[in-house]
């Protein structure tokens, strides 16, 4: 029977409520931990057959858990959406390479809003939204910044840059970054709330971790997979350390702790993917479904939330709890909602039931945005996923290496692709060119059964919504630099 769902054009873009709640008496501290390339399934509590993550599992059990929470298919895009509350394309972020990782300088972002609310702001780890000049985090609202020279490539004894001063530090990089976060939180005046944004490099490639974390996995998976899992085990150890730190300082009860991953699984794809199809940089659900745990002891009761939520909601939610006024003109442009009703009630809520999320892998060769409108794109409702997963048909794209190259290889029958040695036909699955496919995520999480032909009205409505979204977004994306070529002499580099 044909499925009939009514969507109004007026709800194609989520609008942040104009009324912002007053902050609770005594504003909460905020610790936001974002891991890099950890998949939704890379957690003991999510059924992983090898990983033991007791500290993150405990955090999950004590949190509000958003079960249908989505980010972007790769790193910089997710970070831009988190910082702006708008789709990453609207701030010009369409890749992880220069200049397309540059987040619009004119955009007011989360730490700047929180500073308006009286917060001391600290950034630790991986920024990946432009580290040069005005794009650097210390120019974007952070009072305290700490990262390491060499980024993801240096695992041991890194050179730490803390507030523009360099210091050689011994030890494993992630241990040190968590130490830096605790240093920032430990130095703050308890009369002033803090916002600590800790963005790890683990488990992003290249892969390595202290031997004791890798050893339990050797012989059970490949050596690279063992390193990947070891990096996650080390993250779990550090999450335990930082939560103990808050408790020892007597700040557990007045600190919101958020734990998220930034995109789908990478090296662990062939080990476990929580029953989903797709990895990082694919348009399948496994490319952008994320864990999202929110803990505030005594304020929020642990429970699971089934509403469709996203990284777009982080900024409006934290501004809500910080009591920050967002100007009406800006609020109307936000594409996220405050999660307050879902956080504060454990009962099922009717909350933005007609919401749509628009995903696009992007990463097209610079200058070819227009011809990639339908290459690796999707529209998502709470239940359904409308998707096109194929390369473009632009002859210019054939001359360059991109995600389209991978999809063309898969279309020709390759079993190997990024992150998988044998399952490319499934995880990088190619759909028919020029045709939307539709999947019922409630009954077909693996997205194996295309039901588009049985539901033409729903397909038409969602496809029309995508065209309207793209046509509205595209000029702004171009204006903000989302299709710019790299500077002369600069080779594209990114994750």
N, C-alpha and C positions, 0 to 999 in steps of 0.2 A: 504494500500500500504506500502511496506517495506520502512522504513526510512533509508536513507543512509547518513552516516556522516563519513568523512575520518579523521582519527587521525594518526599522525606520531609518531613513538616511540620517536623521538627527542624532542617532546613537552610534554612528560609524566611528566617531572619535570620542573617547571618554573625556568628559569635562569634570575637572576638579570642582567640588562644591564651593560656592562663593563664601559660605559661612565656615570659618575656622574655629574649632572649639578652643576654649581657654585651656592652657596647659595645667596639668595637675600642680597642686601646691608643692614646691620643691621640684624643680625640673629634673627628670631622670638623666643620668649619664647614659651614653650610647656607645657600645662596643660592637662594631660591624666587621665580621670576619668574612672575607671573600676568597675562596680557593680557586686555583687556576687549572682548568682542564680536568678536574675531578668530576666523574660522571654521577648522575643521580643514583645509580646502582652501587657506587663504590662506598658502601657503608654496611656494616654488619646488620643493622636493623632493617635494611632494605633487601636482605636476603643474600648478600654476597657469600659465595661458598668458601672463600679463603680468608677474607679480611676480618679481623677482629678490631672493632673501633669502640671500646667501652665508654670512652669519654664523650664522643660525639653522640653515641646512642643514648647516653644519659641526658645530655643536653636536649636531644630530640624528645625524649620521654617527658621532660619538664617544660616543654615549649608548646606554643600554638604552632601546629604543623600545617603548612599550606600544601595540600596534595596535588593541586592543579596549578602549579606556579611555573611560569615560563620566563626565560631570559632571551638572549639573542644567540645565533648559532656560533659566534666566535667572540673573542676577548674584548677588543676595543669597543665594538658596538654595544656589548652589554654594559660596559663601564660608562659609556656616554649616556645611555638610557637611565642608569641608576643616578647619575649626577644631575640630569636635567628634568626627569619626569616626562620626557618626550621621546618618541621614536628616534633612534640614533641618527637616521638619515637627516633629520631636521637640524642637527648641529654639525652636519657635514662629515660624520664618521661612517665610512662604508668599507673600511679595510683595517688591517693591522699594520699597514706600511705608511711611510711618509709620502705625501702630506695628508693622506686620507684617514689617518688616525687623529689628526688635529681636531679637537673639539672647539667649536665656534667661540672665539674670544669674547664675544658680546653676550654669551649666554650666562645668566646668573645661575650658579650651581649650588648643590646641597650644602657644602661647608660655609658658603657665603650667607645662605639663609640662616643657618644655625648660629653663625657669629652674630647675626642681627638679633637672635634670641638670647644672647649672652653666653654662648658656649665657647670654650677653648677647644680648638680643632687640631687634630693630629693625623698625619698620614704616614703610614709605614708600608714599604714593599713596592709592589708593581703598580705603576700609574697607567702607562700605555695610552695616554691621550695627548701626547706631545710633551717631551721633556725640555724643549728648547724655548728660551725666551719667555714670552707672555703665556705660553701654554703650560709651563711647569706648575706643579701643584702648589708651590709656595707663592705663586702669583694668582692662584685661584681660590684663596680663602682659607688655606691651612696655615696655622700659626707655627706648627712644628712638623718637620718633614725628615724622614729617614729612609734611605734605600741603599742599595749596594752597587758598586761599580761592576760591570759585567753582567748585570741582570740575571737572567736564567742560566747563563753559561758557567757561572762561578758558584760552586756548591760549598766549598770549604775555605776557611780563612779569608773571607771577603774584605774588601775595602768598603767600609761603611761611610756614607755621606750623610751626616746628621746636621741639619740646619746650615748647609753649605760648608761644613768643616769635615775633613776626611780623617778617618781613624781605622787602622788595620786591626781587625778583630779575629781571634782564633775561634774555631768551632764550625758547626754546620749552619749554613745560611738561614734555614727556617728557625732553628733554635735562637739564632741571633735576632731575627726580625721579631719574634715573640718577646724576646728580652727588651728590644727597643720599644715595643708597645707598652710593656709594663713600666719601662722607664718614663715614658710620656705620662701614663696614667698615675704613676707614683709621685710625679712632680707637681701635679695640679693642686690648686687650692680647693679644698672640699666645699668651700662656699660657692664655687663656680662649677657648673656642670661641664663635662667634657664629651666630645665626639671623637672617638678613636676609630679610624678607618684602616684596618689591617688587611692588606691584599697580598696574599702569599704568592710566591713563584711556583711552589709545589702544587700538583705533580706535573708541571709543564716540562716538556723535553728541553734540553738533554736531561736524561734521567740519572739520578744518583742519590744515595742516602747513606747514613751511617750503617756499617755492616750489620749491626745487631737488628736493624729494622728490615733489612733485605733477607737475612738468613732464613726466616721461617717460610719463605716462598720458593727458595731455590730447589730445583728438581721437580716442582709441582707445575710450573709454568716456564716460559722462556726466561732467559736472564733479563731481558729488557722489561718484560712484564713484572718480574720479581722486583726490579728497581722501582717501577711505577707503584706497585702495591706497597713497597717499603716506604716510599715518600708519603703515602697516605697514612700509613701506620705512624709515621713520625708526626704528621699533622695532628693525629688523634692525641698523641702524647703531649703535644704543645697546647692543644685546646684544654686538656686537663690542667696543665700548669697555669694557664692564664685565668681559668675559672677559679682555681684555688687561690690565686693572687687576689682576685676581687673579694673572695670570702674572707681571707686573712686581713684585708684592709677594712673590713666591715662595710663594703660597698656593693655586695651582691644584691641586696634588696632594693637599692636605688639605681640599678643599672639595667637598661635594656640590652640584651645580648641577641644579636642576629647572626645566623650562620647560613651562608649560601655558597653555591658554586656558580661559575661564570658561563659555562656552556656544557655541551655534551661530552661524553667519555672519549678518551683518545687511546692510549696504549692498552688499556684494559678491555677494549671492546670485545675481543674474542674470548675473554674470560667470563664476563658477565655484564649484562646490560638491562637488568630488571625487566626482562620481557618486552623491551622496546626495540623498534627499528630505527637505525640511524646513529650517527656519531657527530662529534663536533664538525662543523662546516658542511653538514647535510641539512636538507629541509624537512627531513622526517622528525617525528616527535623526539627521538633520542638525541637530536642535535641541540635541543634547547629546553627540555624539561629540567627543572632544577629542584634541589632540596631547598627549603626555606623554613628555618626554625626561628621563632621569636619568643624569647623568655623574659619575663619581668615578674619575679617572685612576689606573690601577694596581690598582684594587680590583675594578672591574666591567668586563668585556669588552663592547664594543659588540655588541648583537644585538637582534633583534626578538622580542617576546613576544606570543603569540596568545591567552593566557588572558584571561578576562573580568575586567577590573579597573576601579577607580573612584576618584573623589575621596575616598571613604570610607576608602581604604587609606593615605592620606598620613599621618594622625596616628599610627596604629599602627606604620607603617614608620619614621618619624623618631624616635618614642619608642624603638623597638627599637634603632636605631643609636646613639641618645644614651644608652642604658643606663638609661632611666627606668622605674621600677616603676609600673605602673598597678594600683591596688587591684582586687582580684578582683571586687568588686561592680560597679565601673565597667567593668572589662574585659568582663564578660559582657553589658553593654548596648551595647558598640560593635558597629557593623555593618560595620566594615572589617577587613581582614587585613593582617598584615605582608607586604610584597612581597619580603622578603629572599631566599627560595628562587628567585624569578624574576630577581632582580638578580644573584645570585652564580653562577648557572649558565646557560650559553648553550645547554644541551641542553633540549629540550621537557620540561616538568614536569607531572605530575598535581597540580593545585593547585585545590582547591575547585571540582571539576568540576560540582557540582550547584548552583552559585551562582545566585541570582536577584537582579536589580536591579529596583526599583520606581521608576518615573518618574511625575511628575504636574506639569503646567504650573502648576497652582494659579492665582493671580491672579484668583480669583473676586471678585465684589463682597463687601465685608466683611459678615459675618453670614449668608452663604449657603453655607458650606462643605459642609453635609450634602447639598445638592442637586447638588453638583458632584463627587460621588464618582467617577463614570465619565466626566466631561467632560475629555477630553485626558489620558488615563491609559494606562500601559503596564506590562507585565512583560517582562523580557528575560532570556534565557538566553545562553549563549555563541554559539548559532546562531540562535535564533528570537526574534521580536518579536511579542508579543501586544498589540494596541492598540485603543483607541477614540479617535477623533478627531472630536468633534462638540461642539456647544454643549449646555448643559443645557436642561431643559424647565421651569424655575422661572419663573412669571410675574413675580416680583419682579426677576429678572435682566434681563428685557426692558426695565426702566425705567432701567437703568444701562449705561454703556459698559464692556466688558470683552473678554477673548479670545473669549467666546461671541458677541459682536457681530460680530467678524471672521469667525468660522466660519459664522454665519448668512448673512452676505453672500456668502461663497464658495459655500455650499449653494444660493444663489439664482442662481449662475452668474457671479459676479464673477471677472474675471481678475486684478484688482489686490488686493493686501493689503499688510500691513507687509513691507517689504524687497523686494517684487517688483512690477514694473509689469505683468507679463503672464503669470506662471506660478503664480498663486494656486491654480488647480485642482489642480496637482501638489503644490506645496510646503506648502499649507495644506489638503490633501485631506481631505474629510469622509467618514467611514465611516458605515455604517448605525446609526441610533440603537438602543440596547438590544442590540447584538450585538458580540461581540468579533471582530476580524479577526486573522489570523495570517500572518506573513511569514517566509520562509527567507532570513536575511541572507547566508548563504554563497552561495546561487545567485541571489539577487534583492535586491541591495543597494539598488536604487531602490524596493523595496517596492511593486511594481506588481501582483503576483499573490497574491491572498488564497487561502490554502490551508486556511482554518479548516474548511470542510465536509469536507475529506479527512482531517482529523486531529481528530475530536471528543474523543478521550480526552486528548490533549495540551492542547487548548483548555480542557477541563473542569478539568484539574489546575492549569493556570496561572491560570485565572479564580478557582478556589477559593483559591489562594495569595494572590491579590490581595485578595479579600474578607477573608481572615484578617489580612493585613497592615494593611488600612485599619481594620478593627474594633479591632485592637490599638493602632494608632497614634493614632486619632482622639481619644480622651479626653485623651491627653497633649498633642496639638497644641492642643486647645481650652484646656487648663489653662495652657499656655505663651504664650497670646495670639495664636495663629495665625489667629483669625477676628475679632479686635477691630476696632471702628470707629476711624477717625482721631479724635484729640482734637477737642473742639468748636472750631470756627473754623479748623481746619487742613485745607486742601485736599490730597487725595492727590497726591503727586508721586513720580515714580520713573523709572527708565530704561525 
